[in-house]
């Protein structure tokens, strides 16, 4: 559905923000979407480039998204906002809105719940120190509305990434906050 929305916008570039090992970026490319990945971790970028040669992956941060205003047709944040504390979500969504074209789709996924946990091991048994924040659909929807997005659909699912995951598909409103 997201790929169809991008095509309906006339095509163009899609950023997979917080792309990790590049699995979603590669999937979007297989669907014919001009997608590239951005991640804060140089290790994840190395893995993405190794596993998906020929696809562009860049080092970058969603808290300071170095993309031009209205330059993206679509944006994906697949289980990447889970590492952003609640008090930083609004500025991140403002960056997302800023780089998306008016009407451009935004696809988010996240762990559903109310708690945050410190993760000290993962991703192949490697030691780490990162918080994983779970969120409710209604809270994510409120943040998106406040940031100038119109939520089109919300879903709950179980997957390899989450025992209970949420997906939200929204669009950048033509008018609205430009925070």
C-alpha positions in Angstrom: 0.0 0.0 0.0 2.8 2.4 0.9 4.6 1.7 -2.5 1.3 2.4 -4.3 0.9 5.7 -2.4 4.4 6.7 -3.5 3.6 5.9 -7.1 0.3 7.8 -6.9 2.4 10.8 -5.8 4.2 10.6 -9.1 7.2 8.5 -7.7 10.3 10.0 -6.3 12.7 9.3 -3.5 11.8 7.6 -0.2 14.0 7.7 2.9 14.0 4.7 5.2 15.0 6.5 8.4 16.7 4.2 11.0 17.1 1.6 8.3 19.3 -0.8 10.4 20.5 -3.6 8.2 18.6 -2.3 5.2 15.9 -5.1 5.0 13.0 -2.7 4.5 15.0 -0.4 2.1 15.7 -3.5 -0.1 12.1 -4.6 0.0 10.9 -1.2 -1.1 13.5 -1.3 -4.0 12.1 -4.7 -5.0 8.7 -3.1 -5.2 10.1 -0.5 -7.6 10.4 2.4 -5.0 13.4 4.6 -5.3 14.4 4.1 -1.6 17.6 4.7 0.3 18.5 4.1 3.9 19.7 6.3 6.7 21.0 5.1 10.1 22.8 6.5 13.1 24.9 3.3 13.5 28.0 3.0 11.2 27.9 -0.7 12.0 24.3 -1.0 10.7 25.3 0.9 7.6 28.2 -1.5 7.0 25.8 -4.5 7.3 23.2 -2.8 5.0 25.8 -2.1 2.3 27.3 -5.6 2.6 23.9 -7.3 2.4 22.3 -5.0 -0.2 25.0 -3.9 -2.6 23.9 -1.3 -5.1 21.5 0.4 -2.7 22.4 3.8 -1.2 22.8 3.8 2.6 24.0 6.9 4.5 25.0 7.7 8.1 22.6 10.2 9.6 20.3 10.9 12.5 16.5 11.4 12.6 17.0 14.0 15.3 18.9 16.2 12.8 17.7 14.9 9.4 20.1 16.3 6.8 17.7 16.3 3.9 16.3 19.2 2.0 12.8 20.6 2.7 10.0 18.7 0.8 12.6 16.6 -1.0 11.1 13.2 -0.1 8.1 11.6 -1.8 7.7 9.2 1.2 9.3 8.3 4.5 9.5 5.1 6.4 10.5 4.7 10.1 10.3 0.9 10.6 10.8 0.1 14.3 13.3 3.0 14.6 11.3 5.5 16.7 11.4 2.8 19.4 14.8 4.2 20.4 13.7 7.9 20.6 12.5 9.1 24.1 9.0 10.6 24.3 10.3 14.1 24.7 12.2 13.9 21.4 9.4 12.5 19.3 7.8 15.8 18.4 11.1 17.3 17.0 11.7 14.1 15.0 8.2 14.2 13.5 8.8 17.8 12.7 11.9 16.8 10.7 9.8 14.1 9.0 7.2 16.6 8.0 9.8 19.1 6.8 11.5 16.7 4.4 8.2 15.2 3.0 6.4 16.7 0.1 2.8 17.9 0.9 0.6 14.8 0.8 3.6 12.5 1.1 3.1 9.2 2.9 4.8 8.3 6.2 4.9 4.7 7.4 5.7 4.0 11.0 6.0 0.8 13.0 6.6 0.5 16.7 6.3 -1.8 19.7 2.9 -1.4 21.4 2.7 -0.8 25.1 3.4 1.7 27.8 6.8 0.8 29.2 10.5 1.5 28.3 13.2 -1.0 28.9 17.0 -0.8 28.8 18.3 -3.4 26.4 21.8 -4.6 27.3 22.2 -7.4 24.8 20.9 -8.1 21.4 21.4 -8.1 17.7 23.5 -11.3 17.6 24.4 -11.3 21.3 26.5 -8.1 21.1 26.5 -6.0 24.3 24.6 -2.8 23.9 23.0 -0.1 26.1 19.9 1.2 24.3 16.4 2.0 25.5 13.4 0.5 23.8 10.2 2.5 24.2 6.8 1.0 23.7 3.9 3.3 22.7 0.1 3.2 22.2 -1.6 3.9 18.9 -3.5 6.8 20.4 -0.3 8.5 21.7 1.4 8.1 18.3 -1.7 9.4 16.5 -1.8 12.5 18.7 1.9 13.2 18.1 1.4 12.8 14.4 -1.7 15.1 14.3 0.2 17.7 16.3 3.1 17.5 13.8 0.9 18.1 10.8 0.1 14.6 9.7 -3.2 13.0 8.9 -3.4 9.4 10.0 -5.0 7.2 7.4 -4.8 3.8 9.0 -3.6 2.0 12.2 -2.9 -1.7 12.5 -1.7 -4.1 15.2 0.4 -7.1 14.3 2.8 -9.7 15.6 6.1 -10.2 13.8 9.7 -11.1 14.2 10.3 -7.6 15.4 7.6 -7.4 18.0 5.3 -9.6 20.0 2.8 -6.8 19.6 3.6 -4.2 17.0 1.8 -1.2 15.7 1.8 0.2 12.2 0.5 3.7 11.3 0.2 5.1 7.8 -0.2 8.8 7.6 0.2 11.7 5.1 1.9 15.0 5.5 -1.0 17.5 5.5 -0.7 20.3 2.9 -1.4 22.9 5.6 -0.6 22.6 9.3 2.2 23.1 11.8 5.6 23.7 10.4 7.5 23.1 13.6 
